[in-house]
Amino acid sequence: MRNHRFKLFLTAVFLAFGITSQAYALNLDTIKVYYMKGDYKSAITEGERTLSRAGNSDGLDELYYILGLSYLRDGNYLRASDIFEIILNEFKSSKLQEEARLGLGDAAFLSGDMDKAQGIYEGILNSNAPIKLKAKIYYRLSSIAFKKGLTDKGKEYRDKLAAQFPANSEGAAPDEALPSADKPTDFYYTVQTGSFSNSRNANNLSDILVKKGYPAFVEEGLSAKFVKIYRVKVGRLKSRQEALNLEERLSREGYPTKVLP
């Protein structure tokens, strides 16, 4: 009888503190807000903290996915790759499988491994991937072709994008970490110093930077969730080293910085 009462007591304690052997749904709202605001470091910190105590929670694949995207945007391509691989290998029934493969391709693209990225993108394109991913993949493949100097191939993918997704031909690849592929001469490196949902805030920061002698400009685009945002960028540089030098100067002045290809 005493053992039975003790077991009932423990059960009551577990329930009171939400500790059960069953999976529970994760609350990812805070991490998502950080991500949407472009505060990727906070998203990573909160995401890793949540992951450490998540157990077998429902939505664990989504947590990994947001973490992977955050690491990708923060420039840690190796960690992003590892996380996307976890989704692919350990959550085979996840609805985010193809998105994780796309993220893996993006990590390869941004780390400079164009052949690997191309192989991943083409693999997704030849699979039963959701139609919504095809626009992004056409965009990425056109970017790779232009970067390799394969102008005709780049135009071919760009034309497919325009023909099959006319409504999104200008913004079908809203990922801020990837370059424009409109023309092969459009490829350059730049340093992003801010991302805003309000154009006035973006223009104010741009004006401040211009007054300090920096070639700043505001670029309107879409977030990964297709929400309009305004990015403040500095410079259009031909080499990544030039961009890194510029980033160091801006960082010393206290600006949050990120080099983008």
Backbone bond lengths (Angstrom), bond angles and torsions (degrees), N, CA, C in turn:
res aa  C-N    CA-C-N  psi(-1)  N-CA   C-N-CA  omega(-1)  CA-C   N-CA-C  phi
1 M - - - 1.462 - - 1.527 110.80 -
2 R 1.350 115.24 -42.78 1.460 119.39 -179.34 1.528 110.62 -63.26
3 N 1.351 117.16 -42.33 1.465 120.62 178.26 1.520 111.38 -63.36
4 H 1.325 115.95 -37.68 1.464 120.44 179.60 1.534 110.26 -64.11
5 R 1.337 116.67 -43.34 1.465 120.42 179.07 1.524 110.84 -64.09
6 F 1.335 115.22 -38.72 1.469 118.96 -179.80 1.527 111.12 -64.58
7 K 1.342 115.89 -40.15 1.454 119.81 177.82 1.523 111.21 -64.15
8 L 1.332 116.23 -40.07 1.468 119.94 176.92 1.521 111.06 -63.54
9 F 1.347 115.47 -38.09 1.461 119.77 178.61 1.531 111.29 -63.92
10 L 1.333 115.84 -45.04 1.465 119.72 179.27 1.525 110.91 -62.55
11 T 1.322 116.01 -40.72 1.464 119.76 179.11 1.516 110.59 -61.09
12 A 1.331 116.70 -42.35 1.460 121.28 179.31 1.521 111.29 -62.90
13 V 1.333 116.25 -40.63 1.470 120.50 178.71 1.520 110.70 -63.86
14 F 1.329 116.64 -46.14 1.459 120.89 -179.67 1.515 111.08 -60.12
15 L 1.320 115.78 -43.31 1.462 119.69 -179.80 1.517 110.87 -66.60
16 A 1.315 116.87 -39.04 1.464 121.07 -178.55 1.515 111.32 -62.94
17 F 1.330 115.88 -36.07 1.460 119.83 -177.92 1.515 112.62 -99.59
18 G 1.318 116.54 8.16 1.463 120.03 177.53 1.502 113.39 72.89
19 I 1.322 118.19 22.62 1.466 121.73 -179.13 1.518 108.16 -99.88
20 T 1.300 117.13 106.71 1.453 120.85 178.83 1.510 109.33 -133.02
21 S 1.301 116.49 165.65 1.456 120.70 178.47 1.517 111.02 -81.13
22 Q 1.348 117.45 -12.50 1.446 121.06 -179.60 1.529 110.24 -86.87
23 A 1.311 115.00 155.83 1.465 119.54 178.19 1.514 109.83 -71.07
24 Y 1.331 116.40 145.06 1.459 120.74 176.38 1.517 108.07 -125.36
25 A 1.315 115.52 157.62 1.464 120.18 -176.18 1.521 110.46 -78.22
26 L 1.311 116.40 132.36 1.458 121.00 178.50 1.518 110.69 -76.47
27 N 1.316 116.14 145.87 1.453 121.33 173.07 1.530 107.23 -97.94
28 L 1.322 116.27 105.91 1.461 121.43 -175.16 1.523 112.91 -103.06
29 D 1.328 116.93 9.87 1.467 120.07 -173.71 1.523 112.36 -59.20
30 T 1.331 117.52 -44.50 1.468 120.55 -177.53 1.520 111.11 -62.39
31 I 1.320 116.02 -43.33 1.469 120.50 179.87 1.528 110.15 -63.79
32 K 1.328 115.80 -41.99 1.463 120.03 -179.90 1.520 111.57 -63.61
33 V 1.322 116.84 -39.41 1.471 120.59 179.03 1.523 110.18 -63.29
34 Y 1.325 116.87 -45.28 1.467 120.35 177.28 1.530 110.31 -58.20
35 Y 1.325 115.51 -44.93 1.463 119.96 -178.04 1.526 110.70 -63.09
36 M 1.335 116.79 -46.67 1.458 121.40 -177.84 1.527 111.84 -63.75
37 K 1.327 116.97 -29.65 1.466 121.32 178.66 1.528 111.75 -81.57
38 G 1.322 116.52 -6.03 1.460 119.43 -178.20 1.516 113.69 82.66
39 D 1.340 116.79 9.75 1.465 121.09 178.39 1.525 107.72 -90.60
40 Y 1.326 115.75 75.25 1.457 120.59 -171.65 1.526 112.98 -70.18
41 K 1.317 116.86 -31.74 1.468 119.18 179.45 1.526 110.45 -65.48
42 S 1.331 116.68 -41.02 1.470 119.37 177.78 1.522 110.61 -68.34
43 A 1.326 116.57 -37.09 1.468 120.17 177.21 1.525 109.89 -62.16
44 I 1.335 116.23 -40.18 1.468 120.66 179.14 1.524 110.49 -66.42
45 T 1.333 116.42 -46.37 1.465 120.09 -179.53 1.520 111.22 -60.04
46 E 1.323 116.27 -48.58 1.465 120.81 -179.50 1.527 110.82 -67.02
47 G 1.343 116.11 -38.94 1.453 119.96 -179.80 1.516 112.69 -65.40
48 E 1.327 116.98 -44.06 1.469 120.36 178.91 1.530 110.56 -66.09
49 R 1.326 116.33 -36.77 1.467 120.03 177.65 1.533 110.24 -64.37
50 T 1.320 115.80 -43.81 1.467 119.94 178.42 1.520 110.99 -65.14
51 L 1.332 116.06 -39.36 1.458 120.84 -179.09 1.529 111.21 -63.45
52 S 1.327 116.82 -36.38 1.461 120.98 -176.52 1.524 112.54 -65.51
53 R 1.326 116.28 -22.06 1.468 118.50 -179.16 1.526 112.46 -120.54
54 A 1.338 116.27 14.73 1.466 120.11 -173.99 1.511 113.81 -77.33
55 G 1.326 118.00 -29.40 1.456 119.72 -177.48 1.516 111.48 61.61
56 N 1.339 115.38 -129.76 1.467 120.79 178.93 1.525 110.98 -105.60
57 S 1.295 116.23 38.74 1.454 121.18 -174.49 1.519 112.63 -63.52
58 D 1.318 114.94 150.42 1.455 120.02 170.92 1.530 108.55 -66.72
59 G 1.315 116.24 142.14 1.461 119.87 179.62 1.512 113.81 87.38
60 L 1.342 116.12 10.56 1.465 119.39 -178.99 1.526 111.01 -63.97
61 D 1.325 117.13 -34.62 1.465 119.69 178.38 1.519 111.19 -65.27
62 E 1.331 117.05 -36.32 1.468 119.85 177.98 1.521 110.90 -68.58
63 L 1.329 116.56 -37.94 1.471 120.59 176.72 1.521 109.88 -60.57
64 Y 1.330 116.82 -46.82 1.465 120.35 178.07 1.537 109.99 -60.00
65 Y 1.316 116.30 -41.35 1.460 119.99 -176.94 1.531 111.54 -63.57
66 I 1.328 116.97 -46.42 1.466 120.23 178.45 1.525 110.42 -63.04
67 L 1.327 116.24 -39.05 1.468 120.06 176.64 1.525 110.63 -62.39
68 G 1.327 115.87 -43.74 1.457 119.68 179.18 1.517 111.91 -60.32
69 L 1.325 116.32 -44.84 1.469 120.16 178.25 1.525 111.03 -63.22
70 S 1.327 116.70 -39.48 1.466 120.50 -179.09 1.522 111.14 -64.95
71 Y 1.345 116.13 -44.23 1.462 119.40 176.85 1.531 110.43 -63.70
72 L 1.310 116.22 -36.74 1.467 120.44 179.42 1.519 110.07 -62.72
73 R 1.333 116.66 -48.44 1.467 121.00 -179.62 1.527 111.48 -67.23
74 D 1.333 116.55 -27.90 1.462 120.32 -178.61 1.521 112.05 -84.32
75 G 1.334 116.25 -4.01 1.459 119.64 175.82 1.507 115.86 91.82
76 N 1.331 117.91 4.66 1.466 120.70 178.10 1.526 107.71 -94.79
77 Y 1.327 115.91 80.56 1.459 121.05 -172.48 1.530 112.98 -70.43
78 L 1.333 116.77 -30.65 1.461 120.23 179.74 1.521 110.64 -66.89
79 R 1.321 116.51 -46.98 1.466 120.49 178.77 1.530 110.33 -65.42
80 A 1.326 117.19 -39.25 1.461 120.47 177.44 1.526 110.32 -60.14
81 S 1.335 116.20 -44.45 1.469 120.52 179.04 1.518 111.09 -59.58
82 D 1.334 116.32 -44.78 1.464 120.72 -179.70 1.529 110.90 -58.43
83 I 1.326 115.85 -42.57 1.464 119.94 -177.15 1.520 111.18 -69.24
84 F 1.328 116.94 -43.00 1.466 119.10 178.06 1.531 110.92 -63.44
85 E 1.333 116.36 -34.37 1.467 120.40 176.75 1.530 110.81 -65.05
86 I 1.324 116.63 -37.33 1.466 120.59 177.92 1.525 110.34 -60.66
87 I 1.329 116.08 -44.20 1.472 119.98 178.58 1.522 110.18 -60.79
88 L 1.327 116.40 -45.19 1.460 120.81 -177.14 1.523 112.64 -66.12
89 N 1.329 116.15 -35.92 1.467 119.94 -174.37 1.529 114.23 -92.37
90 E 1.326 117.21 -30.60 1.461 120.22 -173.45 1.528 114.33 -109.16
91 F 1.314 117.14 -10.86 1.464 120.54 -179.93 1.532 108.72 -129.08
92 K 1.304 115.33 61.08 1.457 120.52 -172.29 1.528 113.63 -66.15
93 S 1.322 117.21 -21.17 1.464 119.89 178.00 1.528 112.31 -96.35
94 S 1.324 117.03 5.14 1.462 120.81 -178.29 1.527 111.66 -67.43
95 K 1.312 115.25 144.12 1.458 120.41 176.20 1.532 111.29 -73.06
96 L 1.323 115.79 -7.84 1.469 120.79 -178.29 1.527 112.37 -98.67
97 Q 1.320 117.62 13.15 1.460 120.67 -178.53 1.529 112.18 -57.23
98 E 1.328 116.85 -52.06 1.463 119.55 -177.05 1.525 111.39 -68.32
99 E 1.336 116.88 -36.02 1.466 119.69 176.28 1.528 110.44 -63.28
100 A 1.342 116.24 -37.13 1.465 120.03 177.96 1.524 110.74 -66.65
101 R 1.323 117.04 -38.46 1.474 120.54 176.67 1.526 110.02 -64.27
102 L 1.321 116.01 -39.54 1.464 119.58 176.89 1.531 110.22 -62.54
103 G 1.335 116.01 -42.79 1.466 120.03 177.84 1.516 111.86 -61.94
104 L 1.327 116.24 -37.81 1.467 120.53 178.09 1.526 110.05 -64.41
105 G 1.316 116.03 -40.60 1.465 119.85 176.40 1.518 111.62 -64.16
106 D 1.330 116.58 -40.54 1.458 120.54 179.64 1.526 111.39 -64.49
107 A 1.329 116.22 -38.37 1.467 119.79 178.27 1.524 110.36 -62.59
108 A 1.329 116.57 -40.55 1.465 120.37 177.23 1.524 110.48 -66.49
109 F 1.324 116.33 -42.86 1.466 120.95 179.59 1.524 110.95 -58.35
110 L 1.326 115.60 -49.92 1.455 120.52 -174.24 1.528 112.67 -72.57
111 S 1.323 116.52 -22.72 1.470 119.08 176.39 1.524 111.47 -86.68
112 G 1.343 116.27 -1.84 1.462 120.69 174.61 1.512 115.46 96.39
113 D 1.338 118.04 2.34 1.465 120.95 179.95 1.534 108.34 -90.58
114 M 1.334 115.87 80.33 1.455 121.05 -173.78 1.533 112.61 -66.47
115 D 1.325 117.24 -36.51 1.464 119.94 -179.35 1.525 111.08 -64.48
116 K 1.330 115.99 -44.54 1.461 119.68 178.53 1.522 110.32 -63.62
117 A 1.319 116.42 -45.04 1.466 120.63 179.84 1.518 110.59 -59.87
118 Q 1.312 116.06 -45.36 1.462 120.29 -179.84 1.520 111.23 -59.91
119 G 1.337 116.38 -43.12 1.458 120.02 179.56 1.520 112.21 -61.88
120 I 1.319 116.21 -40.87 1.471 120.25 179.62 1.522 110.46 -67.16
121 Y 1.334 116.27 -45.91 1.469 119.81 -179.40 1.532 111.31 -61.73
122 E 1.316 116.19 -44.38 1.469 119.28 -179.65 1.521 110.81 -65.94
123 G 1.334 116.57 -34.42 1.455 120.16 177.27 1.523 111.61 -62.84
124 I 1.328 115.87 -41.42 1.467 119.82 177.64 1.523 110.02 -65.47
125 L 1.325 115.19 -42.59 1.459 120.41 -177.65 1.527 111.10 -62.42
126 N 1.326 117.10 -33.61 1.465 121.67 -178.03 1.522 113.12 -88.86
127 S 1.334 116.37 0.45 1.463 120.57 179.35 1.518 109.65 -98.54
128 N 1.306 115.29 -170.49 1.463 120.64 177.42 1.520 110.35 -92.22
129 A 1.327 115.75 43.60 1.462 120.85 -178.44 1.519 110.76 -67.00
130 P 1.331 116.78 151.90 1.461 119.94 176.97 1.531 111.12 -56.79
131 I 1.313 116.47 143.26 1.457 121.29 -179.03 1.524 111.31 -56.45
132 K 1.322 116.43 -33.99 1.465 120.09 -176.21 1.527 112.19 -60.70
133 L 1.339 117.71 -23.28 1.462 120.26 -179.22 1.528 112.41 -82.32
134 K 1.320 117.03 -20.22 1.455 119.31 -173.75 1.522 112.33 -63.79
135 A 1.322 117.41 -38.72 1.464 119.85 178.91 1.523 110.63 -59.66
136 K 1.333 115.94 -44.42 1.454 119.90 179.77 1.533 111.30 -64.20
137 I 1.326 115.41 -38.97 1.469 119.10 -177.45 1.524 110.50 -69.97
138 Y 1.334 117.88 -41.69 1.463 120.20 175.67 1.534 110.07 -56.72
139 Y 1.302 115.95 -42.98 1.469 121.18 179.85 1.532 110.76 -61.37
140 R 1.320 116.05 -47.10 1.461 120.40 -177.90 1.533 111.35 -65.79
141 L 1.329 116.14 -42.68 1.463 119.44 -179.97 1.526 111.12 -66.14
142 S 1.318 117.00 -35.23 1.469 118.84 176.03 1.521 110.23 -66.30
143 S 1.337 117.13 -38.38 1.467 121.21 177.77 1.526 111.20 -61.63
144 I 1.332 115.95 -43.65 1.468 120.24 179.72 1.526 110.44 -64.30
145 A 1.340 116.18 -44.33 1.463 119.72 -179.49 1.525 111.15 -60.94
146 F 1.319 116.43 -45.54 1.466 119.37 178.57 1.522 111.11 -62.67
147 K 1.322 116.28 -40.73 1.466 120.03 -179.45 1.529 110.90 -64.56
148 K 1.331 117.44 -32.84 1.459 121.85 178.08 1.526 112.21 -82.12
149 G 1.321 116.12 -3.60 1.457 119.42 -178.62 1.512 113.74 84.27
150 L 1.337 117.11 11.57 1.464 121.81 179.75 1.523 108.42 -91.85
151 T 1.318 115.50 74.98 1.456 121.11 -172.72 1.528 112.66 -60.18
152 D 1.324 117.27 -44.59 1.466 120.33 -178.25 1.527 110.85 -61.71
153 K 1.335 116.72 -41.94 1.458 120.32 179.64 1.521 110.39 -67.40
154 G 1.318 116.11 -38.97 1.450 119.69 177.85 1.522 111.71 -61.88
155 K 1.325 115.75 -42.81 1.464 119.96 178.45 1.523 111.17 -66.43
156 E 1.327 115.61 -34.41 1.466 119.57 179.38 1.536 111.07 -61.09
157 Y 1.338 116.35 -46.87 1.458 119.56 178.28 1.525 111.05 -68.17
158 R 1.320 116.52 -37.33 1.460 119.68 178.75 1.527 110.69 -64.06
159 D 1.340 116.55 -39.62 1.463 120.66 178.69 1.527 111.31 -66.83
160 K 1.340 116.56 -38.08 1.466 119.69 175.97 1.525 110.34 -62.05
161 L 1.316 115.28 -40.94 1.459 120.27 178.74 1.524 110.59 -60.21
162 A 1.337 116.36 -47.31 1.456 120.79 -178.12 1.528 111.73 -67.25
163 A 1.345 116.57 -36.08 1.463 120.41 -176.78 1.526 112.09 -75.59
164 Q 1.326 116.50 -41.81 1.460 119.63 -175.05 1.519 113.80 -89.53
165 F 1.334 116.00 -22.84 1.462 119.66 -178.99 1.525 109.75 -133.54
166 P 1.325 118.17 61.86 1.472 121.04 -174.83 1.518 113.79 -59.76
167 A 1.327 116.44 -33.77 1.466 119.14 -178.14 1.511 112.11 -70.42
168 N 1.337 116.40 -22.69 1.463 120.52 -175.88 1.517 113.16 -115.31
169 S 1.328 118.22 13.05 1.459 119.64 -172.86 1.519 112.78 -62.42
170 E 1.350 116.90 -24.02 1.465 118.90 179.18 1.528 112.01 -90.67
171 G 1.338 116.65 -22.68 1.459 118.15 -175.20 1.499 113.29 -136.45
172 A 1.308 116.03 30.59 1.455 119.46 -175.41 1.511 112.41 -71.91
173 A 1.321 117.74 -16.54 1.465 120.24 178.57 1.511 108.56 -123.54
174 P 1.331 116.62 81.45 1.454 120.37 -171.93 1.509 114.88 -77.78
175 D 1.324 117.74 1.68 1.453 119.53 -175.79 1.519 110.57 -70.32
176 E 1.321 116.05 117.49 1.449 120.21 -173.56 1.521 113.26 -65.15
177 A 1.341 117.23 -17.15 1.459 119.58 -177.34 1.523 113.04 -80.77
178 L 1.324 117.91 -8.16 1.454 120.47 -176.57 1.523 110.64 -109.26
179 P 1.335 117.24 148.06 1.459 121.06 -174.21 1.509 113.79 -80.31
180 S 1.320 115.10 165.04 1.462 120.74 173.55 1.516 109.20 -72.22
181 A 1.341 115.68 146.88 1.462 118.85 -179.17 1.516 111.21 -123.77
182 D 1.318 117.31 21.15 1.460 120.30 -178.05 1.519 111.55 -59.52
183 K 1.330 116.09 -43.68 1.462 121.40 179.22 1.519 107.98 -141.62
184 P 1.327 118.00 152.36 1.461 119.07 179.60 1.518 111.86 -63.10
185 T 1.317 118.58 -25.89 1.464 121.18 -179.51 1.522 111.81 -79.45
186 D 1.350 117.60 -5.75 1.454 120.82 -178.35 1.525 112.32 -78.31
187 F 1.328 118.20 -10.48 1.456 119.47 -174.90 1.522 110.34 -75.27
188 Y 1.324 115.36 126.70 1.462 120.44 176.97 1.521 107.84 -159.20
189 Y 1.324 115.41 167.93 1.452 121.56 174.95 1.521 108.28 -102.29
190 T 1.309 115.79 145.52 1.448 120.43 178.10 1.522 108.54 -145.41
191 V 1.325 116.23 166.80 1.464 120.78 178.95 1.527 108.37 -115.79
192 Q 1.306 116.06 118.00 1.467 120.16 177.53 1.517 109.04 -85.96
193 T 1.335 115.56 133.56 1.466 120.28 -179.04 1.525 112.34 -118.01
194 G 1.313 117.60 0.74 1.455 118.75 178.65 1.509 111.32 179.35
195 S 1.330 115.61 154.46 1.457 122.00 177.47 1.522 107.31 -139.26
196 F 1.320 117.42 123.12 1.454 121.59 -171.84 1.528 111.69 -130.62
197 S 1.317 115.48 150.54 1.455 120.38 173.21 1.523 110.49 -88.29
198 N 1.341 116.59 -13.96 1.466 122.76 -179.15 1.535 109.23 -110.12
199 S 1.322 117.32 122.76 1.466 120.46 -176.79 1.526 112.32 -65.28
200 R 1.323 116.89 -31.24 1.472 119.60 -179.58 1.517 110.61 -62.95
201 N 1.334 116.56 -43.19 1.464 119.71 179.28 1.535 111.02 -63.18
202 A 1.321 115.66 -40.28 1.467 119.88 178.73 1.521 110.74 -63.96
203 N 1.340 117.17 -44.94 1.460 120.80 -179.19 1.525 111.72 -66.29
204 N 1.329 116.78 -35.52 1.465 119.86 178.10 1.522 110.94 -62.34
205 L 1.342 116.16 -45.49 1.466 119.36 178.85 1.520 110.66 -65.12
206 S 1.322 116.93 -41.00 1.462 120.45 179.35 1.523 110.87 -61.22
207 D 1.328 116.92 -42.96 1.469 121.22 179.61 1.525 111.16 -61.76
208 I 1.325 115.91 -41.06 1.468 120.23 179.19 1.529 110.43 -61.27
209 L 1.322 116.15 -45.01 1.458 121.03 -179.14 1.527 111.60 -65.82
210 V 1.328 116.19 -40.16 1.472 120.16 178.72 1.527 110.39 -62.35
211 K 1.323 116.71 -42.23 1.473 120.87 179.44 1.527 111.31 -63.09
212 K 1.337 116.04 -25.61 1.462 120.05 177.90 1.530 111.99 -86.44
213 G 1.330 115.59 0.27 1.460 119.37 176.90 1.515 115.02 96.80
214 Y 1.325 117.65 7.10 1.455 120.53 179.80 1.535 110.53 -90.52
215 P 1.314 118.60 140.62 1.471 121.70 178.51 1.539 110.76 -79.15
216 A 1.323 115.70 70.50 1.466 121.09 -175.61 1.524 110.73 -88.74
217 F 1.316 114.51 153.84 1.458 120.26 176.44 1.523 108.87 -154.67
218 V 1.326 115.37 161.11 1.463 121.48 179.45 1.523 108.47 -107.34
219 E 1.310 115.44 131.52 1.457 121.05 179.57 1.525 108.95 -118.54
220 E 1.304 115.47 120.46 1.460 120.27 178.67 1.524 109.52 -84.60
221 G 1.316 116.02 137.21 1.454 118.92 -179.62 1.507 111.62 -159.13
222 L 1.306 115.45 -161.72 1.454 122.19 -179.56 1.519 109.66 -124.47
223 S 1.313 115.72 145.04 1.452 120.11 175.44 1.517 109.08 -78.52
224 A 1.327 116.50 178.78 1.464 120.67 178.74 1.522 111.94 -64.35
225 K 1.339 116.56 -17.40 1.463 121.48 177.74 1.525 111.20 -102.79
226 F 1.338 117.08 16.43 1.458 123.71 178.05 1.532 112.56 61.75
227 V 1.312 116.25 37.10 1.463 122.40 173.25 1.517 107.86 -102.54
228 K 1.337 117.00 134.23 1.471 120.08 -177.27 1.521 110.01 -65.74
229 I 1.330 116.04 131.11 1.455 121.56 176.36 1.520 109.22 -137.34
230 Y 1.331 114.85 163.42 1.468 121.85 -177.81 1.526 107.84 -124.82
231 R 1.319 115.49 116.22 1.454 120.74 -176.10 1.522 109.96 -102.87
232 V 1.313 115.20 134.66 1.463 120.71 176.43 1.521 107.52 -97.40
233 K 1.328 115.46 122.01 1.453 120.32 -177.43 1.520 110.05 -127.24
234 V 1.311 115.06 156.31 1.468 121.00 -178.64 1.518 109.29 -128.73
235 G 1.328 115.76 123.81 1.461 120.93 173.40 1.512 114.58 82.26
236 R 1.337 113.07 151.32 1.470 121.81 170.41 1.525 105.57 -130.69
237 L 1.321 114.70 95.63 1.457 120.96 -168.23 1.523 111.82 -110.22
238 K 1.310 115.76 147.47 1.459 120.93 -175.75 1.524 113.51 -81.11
239 S 1.329 117.71 -25.07 1.462 119.60 -177.89 1.526 110.82 -123.83
240 R 1.319 115.04 151.44 1.461 119.94 179.05 1.531 111.08 -67.09
241 Q 1.327 117.38 -32.66 1.456 120.23 -179.96 1.525 110.98 -63.57
242 E 1.336 116.67 -40.85 1.462 119.76 176.27 1.522 110.28 -60.22
243 A 1.331 115.54 -41.28 1.459 119.54 179.85 1.530 111.22 -65.74
244 L 1.335 116.24 -38.67 1.464 120.14 178.61 1.529 110.97 -65.12
245 N 1.325 116.05 -37.94 1.472 119.70 177.39 1.525 110.49 -64.19
246 L 1.334 115.91 -42.55 1.459 120.54 178.81 1.530 110.46 -65.89
247 E 1.328 115.71 -40.28 1.459 119.76 178.75 1.527 110.64 -60.05
248 E 1.332 116.33 -41.40 1.460 120.13 -179.21 1.529 111.07 -62.03
249 R 1.331 116.80 -41.80 1.474 120.82 178.35 1.525 111.00 -62.45
250 L 1.328 116.32 -46.41 1.460 120.51 -178.63 1.524 111.11 -66.76
251 S 1.323 115.94 -38.83 1.457 120.36 179.77 1.522 110.88 -64.07
252 R 1.338 116.57 -38.89 1.474 120.22 178.51 1.525 111.42 -62.68
253 E 1.328 116.69 -26.81 1.460 120.81 179.10 1.525 112.44 -88.12
254 G 1.321 116.07 2.98 1.456 119.98 173.31 1.511 116.11 96.24
255 Y 1.337 117.55 7.70 1.462 119.59 -179.64 1.527 110.63 -87.00
256 P 1.333 116.42 140.11 1.467 118.90 172.33 1.518 108.14 -70.50
257 T 1.302 118.29 131.11 1.465 120.24 -172.18 1.518 112.09 -130.73
258 K 1.316 113.09 154.88 1.465 120.42 175.88 1.513 108.39 -156.90
259 V 1.329 116.46 125.16 1.466 120.74 178.70 1.523 108.67 -82.59
260 L 1.325 115.11 130.52 1.460 120.94 178.83 1.523 110.02 -122.13
261 P 1.353 116.52 139.96 1.467 118.90 176.48 1.518 110.17 -77.17
